[in-house]
């Protein structure tokens, strides 16, 4: 993959910035994502990136040199022999946020686009991850190469968040290929959170493969226009990322959200679909609380 933050030559194409109503200024933007991160942290201590502290494993007989504070007094009183508690430190999974930066994310029928929501969610998840000392990184899955390796630096997280507030109007989706590249580089188990509208059909088989070795969940963003297209007959459409036009029937496979949901479920991938015209805080919190309590649950 390209070095962190390196842009392809196409990055010189026209760019835009999210409207002030979506991201506010730098200070208000930080407050907004901090508030959402706190909401995600509340009551979800057992999620993959909001884990508890030391986990009790077993009691064993006391050995010379064991600290007195580790003595299991309950077992010691019952057996008449000194026993100590053994704990296992939880393994902090590195978290990768795969953020869709393609053109279909920024075109919106309402003031708040899918892309604006994606950056807000990514920021909250990144800060919630850092709160529990889990390193977090970012991968842009659009045409422009953007890779940030996981770290525990809050300053670094804020830097790539503010960089992502700028976008291109013509960027194609490379969701499938970027995920394939990332999957080859993951040497140890990781948590992968994909934030996208899932307009790339090549991504699904790649997500299945990655989910065999890693913890994967997908947050799918949907514009109200996409929701209301179902059952409206035949449409002439233009793909925002390629400019190609076609005739399609609403409700066909490219719009079949239930089919996608079932495919992800069969692959053991947690899936949450969020509509951009509806509140997201409570649904996000319930989603990750459910993952923490039930492990690799399905929805």
C-alpha positions in Angstrom: 0.0 0.0 0.0 1.1 3.6 -0.4 2.9 5.3 2.5 0.7 7.0 5.1 -1.2 10.0 3.7 0.4 9.8 0.2 -1.9 11.0 -2.5 -2.2 9.7 -6.1 -1.7 12.1 -9.0 -5.4 12.3 -9.4 -5.6 14.1 -6.1 -5.0 17.3 -7.9 -8.6 17.2 -9.2 -11.2 19.7 -7.8 -11.8 19.3 -4.1 -14.5 20.6 -1.7 -15.0 21.0 2.0 -17.9 19.7 4.1 -20.3 22.5 4.8 -20.0 24.3 8.2 -23.3 22.8 9.2 -21.8 19.3 9.0 -18.4 19.7 10.6 -18.4 23.2 12.2 -15.1 24.8 13.0 -12.1 22.8 14.3 -13.0 23.3 18.0 -16.7 22.6 17.6 -15.9 19.6 15.4 -13.8 18.1 18.2 -16.6 18.7 20.7 -19.1 17.0 18.5 -17.1 13.8 18.0 -16.0 13.8 21.6 -19.7 13.9 22.7 -20.5 10.9 20.4 -17.4 9.1 21.6 -18.6 9.5 25.2 -22.0 8.2 24.2 -20.3 5.1 22.7 -18.3 4.6 25.8 -21.2 4.7 28.2 -22.3 1.2 29.3 -20.2 -0.7 26.7 -17.1 -1.7 28.6 -17.0 -5.1 27.0 -16.8 -4.1 23.4 -13.7 -5.0 21.4 -12.2 -1.5 21.9 -13.8 -0.6 25.2 -12.6 -3.6 27.1 -12.3 -4.1 30.9 -9.0 -4.1 32.7 -7.3 -7.2 34.0 -9.4 -10.4 33.5 -9.4 -13.1 36.3 -8.3 -16.5 35.0 -7.8 -18.8 37.9 -6.3 -19.3 41.4 -3.1 -21.3 41.9 -0.9 -22.3 44.9 1.2 -19.5 46.3 4.9 -19.5 45.2 7.8 -17.7 46.9 8.0 -14.2 45.5 4.3 -13.8 44.7 3.0 -10.4 45.9 0.8 -10.4 49.0 -1.9 -8.3 47.3 -2.5 -11.1 44.8 -3.5 -13.6 47.5 -7.0 -15.1 47.0 -8.2 -14.9 50.5 -11.5 -16.7 49.8 -9.8 -19.8 48.4 -7.1 -19.6 51.0 -9.7 -19.6 53.9 -11.5 -22.6 52.3 -8.4 -24.8 51.7 -6.2 -23.7 54.5 -3.4 -23.2 52.0 -2.2 -20.0 50.4 -3.5 -19.4 46.9 -3.0 -16.4 44.6 -5.2 -15.0 41.8 -3.9 -15.1 38.2 -5.0 -12.5 35.8 -4.7 -12.1 32.0 -4.2 -8.7 30.5 -6.7 -8.2 27.7 -5.2 -8.0 24.2 -5.8 -4.7 22.7 -6.8 -5.2 19.1 -5.5 -2.6 16.7 -8.5 -0.8 15.1 -8.6 0.0 11.4 -11.2 2.4 10.2 -11.8 1.9 6.5 -13.5 5.2 5.4 -15.2 5.5 1.9 -14.0 8.7 0.3 -15.6 8.1 -3.1 -17.9 10.5 -4.9 -21.1 8.6 -4.1 -20.5 9.5 -0.4 -20.5 13.3 -0.9 -23.5 13.5 -3.3 -26.6 14.0 -1.1 -30.3 14.8 -1.3 -30.2 16.5 2.2 -27.7 19.0 3.8 -25.9 16.2 5.7 -24.1 13.9 3.3 -23.1 10.2 3.9 -19.5 11.4 3.9 -20.1 14.0 6.6 -21.7 11.3 8.8 -18.8 8.9 8.0 -16.2 11.4 9.3 -18.2 12.1 12.4 -18.6 8.4 13.2 -14.9 7.7 12.4 -13.8 10.5 14.8 -16.0 9.2 17.6 -14.8 5.6 17.1 -11.2 6.7 17.0 -11.4 8.6 20.3 -13.4 5.8 22.0 -10.7 3.4 20.9 -7.9 5.7 22.4 -9.9 5.9 25.6 -9.3 2.2 26.1 -5.7 2.3 25.0 -6.3 0.5 21.7 -4.2 1.8 18.8 -6.3 3.2 15.9 -5.5 3.7 12.2 -7.3 4.8 9.1 -7.5 3.6 5.5 -9.2 5.6 2.8 -10.9 3.3 0.3 -11.5 5.8 -2.5 -9.2 6.5 -5.4 -6.8 8.7 -3.5 -4.3 6.6 -1.4 -4.6 7.5 2.3 -3.1 5.1 4.9 -2.4 5.9 8.5 -0.9 3.1 10.6 -2.5 2.4 14.0 -1.2 4.5 16.9 -2.2 5.8 20.3 -1.5 9.4 19.4 -4.6 11.6 19.8 -2.8 14.4 17.9 -2.2 12.1 14.9 -5.9 11.0 14.9 -7.0 14.6 14.9 -4.7 15.4 12.1 -6.1 12.8 9.7 -9.6 13.6 10.8 -9.2 17.2 9.7 -7.5 16.2 6.5 -10.5 14.0 5.7 -12.8 16.9 6.0 -11.7 17.8 2.5 -13.0 15.6 -0.4 -13.0 15.3 -4.2 -16.2 15.4 -6.3 -15.0 12.8 -8.8 -13.3 10.1 -6.7 -14.0 6.5 -7.7 -14.5 3.8 -5.2 -11.7 1.3 -4.6 -13.3 -0.3 -1.6 -12.7 -3.9 -2.7 -9.1 -3.4 -3.8 -8.1 -1.3 -0.8 -9.5 -3.9 1.6 -7.7 -6.6 -0.3 -4.4 -4.7 0.1 -5.1 -4.2 3.8 -6.0 -7.8 4.4 -2.6 -8.9 3.0 -0.8 -6.6 5.4 -2.5 -7.6 8.6 -0.1 -9.9 10.4 -2.0 -10.2 13.7 -5.7 -10.2 14.6 -7.3 -6.7 14.2 -10.6 -5.0 14.4 -11.7 -3.7 11.0 -14.6 -1.2 10.9 -15.8 -0.4 7.4 -17.7 2.9 7.0 -19.2 3.1 3.5 -22.3 3.1 1.4 -21.1 -0.3 0.0 -21.6 0.6 -3.7 -18.6 -1.6 -4.7 -19.9 -5.2 -5.3 -16.3 -6.5 -5.3 -16.0 -5.7 -1.6 -18.2 -8.4 -0.2 -16.1 -11.5 -1.1 -13.0 -9.7 0.2 -14.8 -8.9 3.5 -15.7 -12.6 3.8 -12.1 -13.6 3.5 -10.9 -11.0 6.0 -13.6 -12.0 8.5 -12.1 -15.5 8.7 -9.1 -14.2 10.6 -10.2 -10.8 11.9 -13.1 -9.1 13.7 -15.0 -7.2 11.0 -18.0 -5.0 11.2 -19.7 -2.8 8.6 -21.5 0.5 9.1 -23.5 1.2 6.0 -24.7 4.7 5.3 -27.7 5.4 3.2 -29.1 8.6 1.8 -32.9 9.1 1.9 -33.1 9.1 -1.9 -31.6 5.6 -1.9 -34.2 4.4 0.6 -37.1 5.9 -1.4 -36.0 4.5 -4.8 -37.3 1.0 -4.0 -40.4 0.0 -6.0 -40.4 3.1 -8.3 -40.0 1.2 -11.6 -37.2 1.8 -14.1 -34.7 4.6 -13.7 -32.0 6.2 -15.8 -29.0 6.5 -13.5 -25.6 8.1 -13.7 -22.8 6.7 -11.6 -21.2 9.6 -9.7 -17.7 8.0 -9.7 -17.4 7.0 -13.4 -19.9 9.2 -15.2 -21.4 6.1 -16.9 -25.2 6.0 -17.5 -27.5 3.0 -17.4 -31.1 1.9 -17.1 -31.9 0.1 -13.9 -34.9 -1.2 -12.1 -35.4 0.0 -8.5 -35.3 -2.9 -6.2 -32.8 -4.8 -8.3 -29.7 -6.4 -6.7 -27.7 -3.1 -6.6 -30.4 -1.7 -4.3 -31.2 -4.9 -2.4 -30.2 -4.0 1.2 -31.8 -7.1 2.7 -29.7 -9.4 0.4 -26.5 -7.5 1.5 -27.5 -7.8 5.1 -28.0 -11.5 4.9 -24.8 -12.1 3.0 -22.8 -10.2 5.7 -24.6 -12.2 8.4 -23.7 -15.5 6.9 -20.1 -14.3 6.8 -20.2 -13.6 10.5 -19.8 -9.8 9.9 -21.8 -7.4 12.1 -23.8 -4.9 10.1 -25.4 -1.6 10.9 -27.3 0.5 8.4 -27.7 4.2 9.2 -29.9 6.6 7.3 -28.4 10.1 7.1 -31.7 11.8 7.8 -32.1 10.1 11.2 -30.3 10.3 14.6 -27.4 8.0 14.8 -26.1 8.3 18.4 -28.4 5.7 20.1 -28.2 3.2 17.3 -24.4 3.3 17.3 -24.3 2.9 21.0 -26.7 -0.1 21.0 -24.8 -1.6 18.1 -21.4 -1.6 19.9 -22.9 -2.5 23.3 -24.5 -5.5 21.6 -21.1 -6.5 20.1 -19.4 -6.2 23.5 -22.0 -8.4 25.3 -22.5 -11.0 22.6 -19.2 -11.1 20.8 -19.6 -11.5 17.1 -23.4 -11.0 17.1 -25.5 -10.4 14.0 -28.1 -7.9 13.3 
